[in-house]
Amino acid sequence: VIDYKTQQSRLFPLLASAYAFRFVGEWLKWLYQDVTQRLQANDFSTLAEAHACTAGLKSVTTSVAA
């Protein structure tokens, strides 16, 4: 099935999105752990970045899923 060009044009964008969401999910886990550790030490320096990234990613994933 993957050898057919018509199937590739349908399958590859979805497959690429799945991989991208997987890698972003791993990065978000790391970011969450980092922000949590910093918050426990009263360091709020990365909180704005975490908020901006998660808000933007929510918008992107909602658009893709809709």
mmCIF file of the N, C-alpha and C atoms, coordinates in Angstrom:
data_MODEL
# 
_entry.id   MODEL 
# 
loop_
_atom_site.group_PDB 
_atom_site.id 
_atom_site.type_symbol 
_atom_site.label_atom_id 
_atom_site.label_alt_id 
_atom_site.label_comp_id 
_atom_site.label_asym_id 
_atom_site.label_entity_id 
_atom_site.label_seq_id 
_atom_site.pdbx_PDB_ins_code 
_atom_site.Cartn_x 
_atom_site.Cartn_y 
_atom_site.Cartn_z 
_atom_site.occupancy 
_atom_site.B_iso_or_equiv 
_atom_site.pdbx_formal_charge 
_atom_site.auth_seq_id 
_atom_site.auth_comp_id 
_atom_site.auth_asym_id 
_atom_site.auth_atom_id 
_atom_site.pdbx_PDB_model_num 
ATOM 1   N N  . VAL A 1 1  ? 0.826   -1.194 0.000  1.00 0.00 ? 1  VAL A N  1 
ATOM 2   C CA . VAL A 1 1  ? 0.000   0.000  0.000  1.00 0.00 ? 1  VAL A CA 1 
ATOM 3   C C  . VAL A 1 1  ? 0.868   1.255  0.000  1.00 0.00 ? 1  VAL A C  1 
ATOM 4   N N  . ILE A 1 2  ? 1.964   1.237  0.738  1.00 0.00 ? 2  ILE A N  1 
ATOM 5   C CA . ILE A 1 2  ? 2.799   2.430  0.863  1.00 0.00 ? 2  ILE A CA 1 
ATOM 6   C C  . ILE A 1 2  ? 3.548   2.758  -0.428 1.00 0.00 ? 2  ILE A C  1 
ATOM 7   N N  . ASP A 1 3  ? 3.630   1.815  -1.355 1.00 0.00 ? 3  ASP A N  1 
ATOM 8   C CA . ASP A 1 3  ? 4.322   2.053  -2.623 1.00 0.00 ? 3  ASP A CA 1 
ATOM 9   C C  . ASP A 1 3  ? 3.493   2.877  -3.610 1.00 0.00 ? 3  ASP A C  1 
ATOM 10  N N  . TYR A 1 4  ? 2.220   3.027  -3.367 1.00 0.00 ? 4  TYR A N  1 
ATOM 11  C CA . TYR A 1 4  ? 1.353   3.763  -4.286 1.00 0.00 ? 4  TYR A CA 1 
ATOM 12  C C  . TYR A 1 4  ? 1.365   5.254  -3.952 1.00 0.00 ? 4  TYR A C  1 
ATOM 13  N N  . LYS A 1 5  ? 1.612   6.073  -4.955 1.00 0.00 ? 5  LYS A N  1 
ATOM 14  C CA . LYS A 1 5  ? 1.717   7.531  -4.770 1.00 0.00 ? 5  LYS A CA 1 
ATOM 15  C C  . LYS A 1 5  ? 0.427   8.135  -4.219 1.00 0.00 ? 5  LYS A C  1 
ATOM 16  N N  . THR A 1 6  ? -0.706  7.636  -4.663 1.00 0.00 ? 6  THR A N  1 
ATOM 17  C CA . THR A 1 6  ? -1.966  8.205  -4.184 1.00 0.00 ? 6  THR A CA 1 
ATOM 18  C C  . THR A 1 6  ? -2.159  7.939  -2.697 1.00 0.00 ? 6  THR A C  1 
ATOM 19  N N  . GLN A 1 7  ? -1.698  6.798  -2.234 1.00 0.00 ? 7  GLN A N  1 
ATOM 20  C CA . GLN A 1 7  ? -1.803  6.486  -0.813 1.00 0.00 ? 7  GLN A CA 1 
ATOM 21  C C  . GLN A 1 7  ? -0.773  7.267  0.000  1.00 0.00 ? 7  GLN A C  1 
ATOM 22  N N  . GLN A 1 8  ? 0.410   7.475  -0.571 1.00 0.00 ? 8  GLN A N  1 
ATOM 23  C CA . GLN A 1 8  ? 1.446   8.247  0.116  1.00 0.00 ? 8  GLN A CA 1 
ATOM 24  C C  . GLN A 1 8  ? 0.977   9.673  0.374  1.00 0.00 ? 8  GLN A C  1 
ATOM 25  N N  . SER A 1 9  ? 0.310   10.257 -0.601 1.00 0.00 ? 9  SER A N  1 
ATOM 26  C CA . SER A 1 9  ? -0.131  11.647 -0.445 1.00 0.00 ? 9  SER A CA 1 
ATOM 27  C C  . SER A 1 9  ? -1.177  11.790 0.653  1.00 0.00 ? 9  SER A C  1 
ATOM 28  N N  . ARG A 1 10 ? -1.884  10.735 0.957  1.00 0.00 ? 10 ARG A N  1 
ATOM 29  C CA . ARG A 1 10 ? -2.871  10.767 2.040  1.00 0.00 ? 10 ARG A CA 1 
ATOM 30  C C  . ARG A 1 10 ? -2.265  10.344 3.377  1.00 0.00 ? 10 ARG A C  1 
ATOM 31  N N  . LEU A 1 11 ? -1.387  9.375  3.328  1.00 0.00 ? 11 LEU A N  1 
ATOM 32  C CA . LEU A 1 11 ? -0.864  8.782  4.554  1.00 0.00 ? 11 LEU A CA 1 
ATOM 33  C C  . LEU A 1 11 ? 0.270   9.584  5.184  1.00 0.00 ? 11 LEU A C  1 
ATOM 34  N N  . PHE A 1 12 ? 1.201   10.075 4.379  1.00 0.00 ? 12 PHE A N  1 
ATOM 35  C CA . PHE A 1 12 ? 2.403   10.707 4.920  1.00 0.00 ? 12 PHE A CA 1 
ATOM 36  C C  . PHE A 1 12 ? 2.134   11.966 5.745  1.00 0.00 ? 12 PHE A C  1 
ATOM 37  N N  . PRO A 1 13 ? 1.229   12.860 5.330  1.00 0.00 ? 13 PRO A N  1 
ATOM 38  C CA . PRO A 1 13 ? 0.964   14.019 6.191  1.00 0.00 ? 13 PRO A CA 1 
ATOM 39  C C  . PRO A 1 13 ? 0.403   13.628 7.562  1.00 0.00 ? 13 PRO A C  1 
ATOM 40  N N  . LEU A 1 14 ? -0.461  12.634 7.584  1.00 0.00 ? 14 LEU A N  1 
ATOM 41  C CA . LEU A 1 14 ? -1.014  12.170 8.858  1.00 0.00 ? 14 LEU A CA 1 
ATOM 42  C C  . LEU A 1 14 ? 0.052   11.505 9.715  1.00 0.00 ? 14 LEU A C  1 
ATOM 43  N N  . LEU A 1 15 ? 0.899   10.734 9.080  1.00 0.00 ? 15 LEU A N  1 
ATOM 44  C CA . LEU A 1 15 ? 1.991   10.075 9.788  1.00 0.00 ? 15 LEU A CA 1 
ATOM 45  C C  . LEU A 1 15 ? 2.980   11.099 10.342 1.00 0.00 ? 15 LEU A C  1 
ATOM 46  N N  . ALA A 1 16 ? 3.288   12.114 9.556  1.00 0.00 ? 16 ALA A N  1 
ATOM 47  C CA . ALA A 1 16 ? 4.191   13.175 10.010 1.00 0.00 ? 16 ALA A CA 1 
ATOM 48  C C  . ALA A 1 16 ? 3.594   13.930 11.192 1.00 0.00 ? 16 ALA A C  1 
ATOM 49  N N  . SER A 1 17 ? 2.312   14.197 11.153 1.00 0.00 ? 17 SER A N  1 
ATOM 50  C CA . SER A 1 17 ? 1.650   14.872 12.275 1.00 0.00 ? 17 SER A CA 1 
ATOM 51  C C  . SER A 1 17 ? 1.696   14.019 13.531 1.00 0.00 ? 17 SER A C  1 
ATOM 52  N N  . ALA A 1 18 ? 1.482   12.733 13.384 1.00 0.00 ? 18 ALA A N  1 
ATOM 53  C CA . ALA A 1 18 ? 1.523   11.835 14.535 1.00 0.00 ? 18 ALA A CA 1 
ATOM 54  C C  . ALA A 1 18 ? 2.906   11.839 15.184 1.00 0.00 ? 18 ALA A C  1 
ATOM 55  N N  . TYR A 1 19 ? 3.944   11.784 14.376 1.00 0.00 ? 19 TYR A N  1 
ATOM 56  C CA . TYR A 1 19 ? 5.305   11.839 14.921 1.00 0.00 ? 19 TYR A CA 1 
ATOM 57  C C  . TYR A 1 19 ? 5.585   13.189 15.573 1.00 0.00 ? 19 TYR A C  1 
ATOM 58  N N  . ALA A 1 20 ? 5.150   14.256 14.936 1.00 0.00 ? 20 ALA A N  1 
ATOM 59  C CA . ALA A 1 20 ? 5.378   15.590 15.497 1.00 0.00 ? 20 ALA A CA 1 
ATOM 60  C C  . ALA A 1 20 ? 4.688   15.734 16.845 1.00 0.00 ? 20 ALA A C  1 
ATOM 61  N N  . PHE A 1 21 ? 3.451   15.267 16.952 1.00 0.00 ? 21 PHE A N  1 
ATOM 62  C CA . PHE A 1 21 ? 2.737   15.356 18.224 1.00 0.00 ? 21 PHE A CA 1 
ATOM 63  C C  . PHE A 1 21 ? 3.396   14.494 19.290 1.00 0.00 ? 21 PHE A C  1 
ATOM 64  N N  . ARG A 1 22 ? 3.923   13.373 18.905 1.00 0.00 ? 22 ARG A N  1 
ATOM 65  C CA . ARG A 1 22 ? 4.622   12.496 19.852 1.00 0.00 ? 22 ARG A CA 1 
ATOM 66  C C  . ARG A 1 22 ? 5.859   13.193 20.417 1.00 0.00 ? 22 ARG A C  1 
ATOM 67  N N  . PHE A 1 23 ? 6.665   13.788 19.539 1.00 0.00 ? 23 PHE A N  1 
ATOM 68  C CA . PHE A 1 23 ? 7.880   14.460 19.997 1.00 0.00 ? 23 PHE A CA 1 
ATOM 69  C C  . PHE A 1 23 ? 7.560   15.703 20.818 1.00 0.00 ? 23 PHE A C  1 
ATOM 70  N N  . VAL A 1 24 ? 6.537   16.428 20.432 1.00 0.00 ? 24 VAL A N  1 
ATOM 71  C CA . VAL A 1 24 ? 6.131   17.601 21.204 1.00 0.00 ? 24 VAL A CA 1 
ATOM 72  C C  . VAL A 1 24 ? 5.617   17.172 22.576 1.00 0.00 ? 24 VAL A C  1 
ATOM 73  N N  . GLY A 1 25 ? 4.933   16.046 22.635 1.00 0.00 ? 25 GLY A N  1 
ATOM 74  C CA . GLY A 1 25 ? 4.468   15.527 23.917 1.00 0.00 ? 25 GLY A CA 1 
ATOM 75  C C  . GLY A 1 25 ? 5.616   15.199 24.850 1.00 0.00 ? 25 GLY A C  1 
ATOM 76  N N  . GLU A 1 26 ? 6.660   14.596 24.316 1.00 0.00 ? 26 GLU A N  1 
ATOM 77  C CA . GLU A 1 26 ? 7.844   14.297 25.135 1.00 0.00 ? 26 GLU A CA 1 
ATOM 78  C C  . GLU A 1 26 ? 8.497   15.585 25.626 1.00 0.00 ? 26 GLU A C  1 
ATOM 79  N N  . TRP A 1 27 ? 8.580   16.577 24.748 1.00 0.00 ? 27 TRP A N  1 
ATOM 80  C CA . TRP A 1 27 ? 9.176   17.853 25.131 1.00 0.00 ? 27 TRP A CA 1 
ATOM 81  C C  . TRP A 1 27 ? 8.335   18.542 26.201 1.00 0.00 ? 27 TRP A C  1 
ATOM 82  N N  . LEU A 1 28 ? 7.001   18.455 26.082 1.00 0.00 ? 28 LEU A N  1 
ATOM 83  C CA . LEU A 1 28 ? 6.128   19.061 27.081 1.00 0.00 ? 28 LEU A CA 1 
ATOM 84  C C  . LEU A 1 28 ? 6.265   18.380 28.436 1.00 0.00 ? 28 LEU A C  1 
ATOM 85  N N  . LYS A 1 29 ? 6.468   17.078 28.452 1.00 0.00 ? 29 LYS A N  1 
ATOM 86  C CA . LYS A 1 29 ? 6.710   16.387 29.723 1.00 0.00 ? 29 LYS A CA 1 
ATOM 87  C C  . LYS A 1 29 ? 7.957   16.937 30.390 1.00 0.00 ? 29 LYS A C  1 
ATOM 88  N N  . TRP A 1 30 ? 9.018   17.101 29.582 1.00 0.00 ? 30 TRP A N  1 
ATOM 89  C CA . TRP A 1 30 ? 10.265  17.643 30.119 1.00 0.00 ? 30 TRP A CA 1 
ATOM 90  C C  . TRP A 1 30 ? 10.053  19.070 30.621 1.00 0.00 ? 30 TRP A C  1 
ATOM 91  N N  . LEU A 1 31 ? 9.351   19.891 29.850 1.00 0.00 ? 31 LEU A N  1 
ATOM 92  C CA . LEU A 1 31 ? 9.095   21.277 30.231 1.00 0.00 ? 31 LEU A CA 1 
ATOM 93  C C  . LEU A 1 31 ? 8.291   21.338 31.522 1.00 0.00 ? 31 LEU A C  1 
ATOM 94  N N  . TYR A 1 32 ? 7.284   20.501 31.647 1.00 0.00 ? 32 TYR A N  1 
ATOM 95  C CA . TYR A 1 32 ? 6.465   20.469 32.861 1.00 0.00 ? 32 TYR A CA 1 
ATOM 96  C C  . TYR A 1 32 ? 7.311   20.119 34.080 1.00 0.00 ? 32 TYR A C  1 
ATOM 97  N N  . GLN A 1 33 ? 8.148   19.111 33.955 1.00 0.00 ? 33 GLN A N  1 
ATOM 98  C CA . GLN A 1 33 ? 9.001   18.725 35.079 1.00 0.00 ? 33 GLN A CA 1 
ATOM 99  C C  . GLN A 1 33 ? 9.965   19.847 35.445 1.00 0.00 ? 33 GLN A C  1 
ATOM 100 N N  . ASP A 1 34 ? 10.526  20.510 34.447 1.00 0.00 ? 34 ASP A N  1 
ATOM 101 C CA . ASP A 1 34 ? 11.449  21.614 34.690 1.00 0.00 ? 34 ASP A CA 1 
ATOM 102 C C  . ASP A 1 34 ? 10.749  22.776 35.384 1.00 0.00 ? 34 ASP A C  1 
ATOM 103 N N  . VAL A 1 35 ? 9.577   23.152 34.886 1.00 0.00 ? 35 VAL A N  1 
ATOM 104 C CA . VAL A 1 35 ? 8.832   24.260 35.485 1.00 0.00 ? 35 VAL A CA 1 
ATOM 105 C C  . VAL A 1 35 ? 8.418   23.913 36.908 1.00 0.00 ? 35 VAL A C  1 
ATOM 106 N N  . THR A 1 36 ? 7.991   22.686 37.135 1.00 0.00 ? 36 THR A N  1 
ATOM 107 C CA . THR A 1 36 ? 7.586   22.267 38.475 1.00 0.00 ? 36 THR A CA 1 
ATOM 108 C C  . THR A 1 36 ? 8.745   22.361 39.460 1.00 0.00 ? 36 THR A C  1 
ATOM 109 N N  . GLN A 1 37 ? 9.911   21.902 39.056 1.00 0.00 ? 37 GLN A N  1 
ATOM 110 C CA . GLN A 1 37 ? 11.087  22.001 39.930 1.00 0.00 ? 37 GLN A CA 1 
ATOM 111 C C  . GLN A 1 37 ? 11.443  23.452 40.209 1.00 0.00 ? 37 GLN A C  1 
ATOM 112 N N  . ARG A 1 38 ? 11.373  24.277 39.192 1.00 0.00 ? 38 ARG A N  1 
ATOM 113 C CA . ARG A 1 38 ? 11.697  25.695 39.384 1.00 0.00 ? 38 ARG A CA 1 
ATOM 114 C C  . ARG A 1 38 ? 10.677  26.383 40.283 1.00 0.00 ? 38 ARG A C  1 
ATOM 115 N N  . LEU A 1 39 ? 9.405   26.034 40.144 1.00 0.00 ? 39 LEU A N  1 
ATOM 116 C CA . LEU A 1 39 ? 8.381   26.643 40.989 1.00 0.00 ? 39 LEU A CA 1 
ATOM 117 C C  . LEU A 1 39 ? 8.568   26.273 42.454 1.00 0.00 ? 39 LEU A C  1 
ATOM 118 N N  . GLN A 1 40 ? 9.008   25.064 42.712 1.00 0.00 ? 40 GLN A N  1 
ATOM 119 C CA . GLN A 1 40 ? 9.267   24.656 44.092 1.00 0.00 ? 40 GLN A CA 1 
ATOM 120 C C  . GLN A 1 40 ? 10.408  25.456 44.705 1.00 0.00 ? 40 GLN A C  1 
ATOM 121 N N  . ALA A 1 41 ? 11.299  25.954 43.858 1.00 0.00 ? 41 ALA A N  1 
ATOM 122 C CA . ALA A 1 41 ? 12.420  26.779 44.317 1.00 0.00 ? 41 ALA A CA 1 
ATOM 123 C C  . ALA A 1 41 ? 12.095  28.273 44.174 1.00 0.00 ? 41 ALA A C  1 
ATOM 124 N N  . ASN A 1 42 ? 10.821  28.603 43.974 1.00 0.00 ? 42 ASN A N  1 
ATOM 125 C CA . ASN A 1 42 ? 10.362  29.988 43.800 1.00 0.00 ? 42 ASN A CA 1 
ATOM 126 C C  . ASN A 1 42 ? 11.019  30.695 42.621 1.00 0.00 ? 42 ASN A C  1 
ATOM 127 N N  . ASP A 1 43 ? 11.295  29.960 41.561 1.00 0.00 ? 43 ASP A N  1 
ATOM 128 C CA . ASP A 1 43 ? 11.847  30.522 40.331 1.00 0.00 ? 43 ASP A CA 1 
ATOM 129 C C  . ASP A 1 43 ? 10.744  30.500 39.278 1.00 0.00 ? 43 ASP A C  1 
ATOM 130 N N  . PHE A 1 44 ? 10.245  31.669 38.932 1.00 0.00 ? 44 PHE A N  1 
ATOM 131 C CA . PHE A 1 44 ? 9.127   31.780 37.993 1.00 0.00 ? 44 PHE A CA 1 
ATOM 132 C C  . PHE A 1 44 ? 9.585   32.179 36.591 1.00 0.00 ? 44 PHE A C  1 
ATOM 133 N N  . SER A 1 45 ? 10.859  32.039 36.298 1.00 0.00 ? 45 SER A N  1 
ATOM 134 C CA . SER A 1 45 ? 11.416  32.552 35.045 1.00 0.00 ? 45 SER A CA 1 
ATOM 135 C C  . SER A 1 45 ? 10.914  31.810 33.801 1.00 0.00 ? 45 SER A C  1 
ATOM 136 N N  . THR A 1 46 ? 10.582  30.564 33.901 1.00 0.00 ? 46 THR A N  1 
ATOM 137 C CA . THR A 1 46 ? 10.149  29.802 32.719 1.00 0.00 ? 46 THR A CA 1 
ATOM 138 C C  . THR A 1 46 ? 8.632   29.607 32.648 1.00 0.00 ? 46 THR A C  1 
ATOM 139 N N  . LEU A 1 47 ? 7.919   30.168 33.597 1.00 0.00 ? 47 LEU A N  1 
ATOM 140 C CA . LEU A 1 47 ? 6.470   29.974 33.637 1.00 0.00 ? 47 LEU A CA 1 
ATOM 141 C C  . LEU A 1 47 ? 5.772   30.607 32.430 1.00 0.00 ? 47 LEU A C  1 
ATOM 142 N N  . ALA A 1 48 ? 6.190   31.795 32.038 1.00 0.00 ? 48 ALA A N  1 
ATOM 143 C CA . ALA A 1 48 ? 5.564   32.463 30.888 1.00 0.00 ? 48 ALA A CA 1 
ATOM 144 C C  . ALA A 1 48 ? 5.813   31.681 29.593 1.00 0.00 ? 48 ALA A C  1 
ATOM 145 N N  . GLU A 1 49 ? 7.020   31.149 29.441 1.00 0.00 ? 49 GLU A N  1 
ATOM 146 C CA . GLU A 1 49 ? 7.328   30.352 28.250 1.00 0.00 ? 49 GLU A CA 1 
ATOM 147 C C  . GLU A 1 49 ? 6.466   29.095 28.204 1.00 0.00 ? 49 GLU A C  1 
ATOM 148 N N  . ALA A 1 50 ? 6.325   28.437 29.337 1.00 0.00 ? 50 ALA A N  1 
ATOM 149 C CA . ALA A 1 50 ? 5.510   27.223 29.393 1.00 0.00 ? 50 ALA A CA 1 
ATOM 150 C C  . ALA A 1 50 ? 4.053   27.535 29.055 1.00 0.00 ? 50 ALA A C  1 
ATOM 151 N N  . HIS A 1 51 ? 3.553   28.642 29.574 1.00 0.00 ? 51 HIS A N  1 
ATOM 152 C CA . HIS A 1 51 ? 2.169   29.027 29.298 1.00 0.00 ? 51 HIS A CA 1 
ATOM 153 C C  . HIS A 1 51 ? 1.972   29.329 27.814 1.00 0.00 ? 51 HIS A C  1 
ATOM 154 N N  . ALA A 1 52 ? 2.885   30.082 27.234 1.00 0.00 ? 52 ALA A N  1 
ATOM 155 C CA . ALA A 1 52 ? 2.775   30.437 25.817 1.00 0.00 ? 52 ALA A CA 1 
ATOM 156 C C  . ALA A 1 52 ? 2.852   29.199 24.928 1.00 0.00 ? 52 ALA A C  1 
ATOM 157 N N  . CYS A 1 53 ? 3.769   28.300 25.233 1.00 0.00 ? 53 CYS A N  1 
ATOM 158 C CA . CYS A 1 53 ? 3.927   27.087 24.417 1.00 0.00 ? 53 CYS A CA 1 
ATOM 159 C C  . CYS A 1 53 ? 2.705   26.183 24.504 1.00 0.00 ? 53 CYS A C  1 
ATOM 160 N N  . THR A 1 54 ? 2.193   25.976 25.696 1.00 0.00 ? 54 THR A N  1 
ATOM 161 C CA . THR A 1 54 ? 1.037   25.092 25.834 1.00 0.00 ? 54 THR A CA 1 
ATOM 162 C C  . THR A 1 54 ? -0.217  25.708 25.226 1.00 0.00 ? 54 THR A C  1 
ATOM 163 N N  . ALA A 1 55 ? -0.382  27.018 25.344 1.00 0.00 ? 55 ALA A N  1 
ATOM 164 C CA . ALA A 1 55 ? -1.546  27.671 24.734 1.00 0.00 ? 55 ALA A CA 1 
ATOM 165 C C  . ALA A 1 55 ? -1.472  27.580 23.212 1.00 0.00 ? 55 ALA A C  1 
ATOM 166 N N  . GLY A 1 56 ? -0.300  27.811 22.658 1.00 0.00 ? 56 GLY A N  1 
ATOM 167 C CA . GLY A 1 56 ? -0.133  27.709 21.210 1.00 0.00 ? 56 GLY A CA 1 
ATOM 168 C C  . GLY A 1 56 ? -0.328  26.296 20.705 1.00 0.00 ? 56 GLY A C  1 
ATOM 169 N N  . LEU A 1 57 ? 0.216   25.333 21.424 1.00 0.00 ? 57 LEU A N  1 
ATOM 170 C CA . LEU A 1 57 ? 0.079   23.936 21.006 1.00 0.00 ? 57 LEU A CA 1 
ATOM 171 C C  . LEU A 1 57 ? -1.361  23.446 21.126 1.00 0.00 ? 57 LEU A C  1 
ATOM 172 N N  . LYS A 1 58 ? -2.084  23.963 22.105 1.00 0.00 ? 58 LYS A N  1 
ATOM 173 C CA . LYS A 1 58 ? -3.497  23.594 22.219 1.00 0.00 ? 58 LYS A CA 1 
ATOM 174 C C  . LYS A 1 58 ? -4.253  24.055 20.974 1.00 0.00 ? 58 LYS A C  1 
ATOM 175 N N  . SER A 1 59 ? -3.960  25.256 20.528 1.00 0.00 ? 59 SER A N  1 
ATOM 176 C CA . SER A 1 59 ? -4.609  25.784 19.331 1.00 0.00 ? 59 SER A CA 1 
ATOM 177 C C  . SER A 1 59 ? -4.275  24.947 18.097 1.00 0.00 ? 59 SER A C  1 
ATOM 178 N N  . VAL A 1 60 ? -3.010  24.603 17.952 1.00 0.00 ? 60 VAL A N  1 
ATOM 179 C CA . VAL A 1 60 ? -2.577  23.819 16.788 1.00 0.00 ? 60 VAL A CA 1 
ATOM 180 C C  . VAL A 1 60 ? -3.215  22.434 16.795 1.00 0.00 ? 60 VAL A C  1 
ATOM 181 N N  . THR A 1 61 ? -3.154  21.749 17.923 1.00 0.00 ? 61 THR A N  1 
ATOM 182 C CA . THR A 1 61 ? -3.702  20.393 17.973 1.00 0.00 ? 61 THR A CA 1 
ATOM 183 C C  . THR A 1 61 ? -5.221  20.386 17.802 1.00 0.00 ? 61 THR A C  1 
ATOM 184 N N  . THR A 1 62 ? -5.889  21.416 18.310 1.00 0.00 ? 62 THR A N  1 
ATOM 185 C CA . THR A 1 62 ? -7.334  21.504 18.119 1.00 0.00 ? 62 THR A CA 1 
ATOM 186 C C  . THR A 1 62 ? -7.673  21.699 16.643 1.00 0.00 ? 62 THR A C  1 
ATOM 187 N N  . SER A 1 63 ? -6.906  22.540 15.967 1.00 0.00 ? 63 SER A N  1 
ATOM 188 C CA . SER A 1 63 ? -7.143  22.773 14.536 1.00 0.00 ? 63 SER A CA 1 
ATOM 189 C C  . SER A 1 63 ? -6.910  21.510 13.714 1.00 0.00 ? 63 SER A C  1 
ATOM 190 N N  . VAL A 1 64 ? -5.879  20.770 14.053 1.00 0.00 ? 64 VAL A N  1 
ATOM 191 C CA . VAL A 1 64 ? -5.568  19.547 13.310 1.00 0.00 ? 64 VAL A CA 1 
ATOM 192 C C  . VAL A 1 64 ? -6.627  18.478 13.569 1.00 0.00 ? 64 VAL A C  1 
ATOM 193 N N  . ALA A 1 65 ? -7.089  18.396 14.804 1.00 0.00 ? 65 ALA A N  1 
ATOM 194 C CA . ALA A 1 65 ? -8.052  17.356 15.160 1.00 0.00 ? 65 ALA A CA 1 
ATOM 195 C C  . ALA A 1 65 ? -9.454  17.652 14.628 1.00 0.00 ? 65 ALA A C  1 
ATOM 196 N N  . ALA A 1 66 ? -9.746  18.907 14.387 1.00 0.00 ? 66 ALA A N  1 
ATOM 197 C CA . ALA A 1 66 ? -11.108 19.280 13.960 1.00 0.00 ? 66 ALA A CA 1 
ATOM 198 C C  . ALA A 1 66 ? -11.355 18.957 12.504 1.00 0.00 ? 66 ALA A C  1 
# 
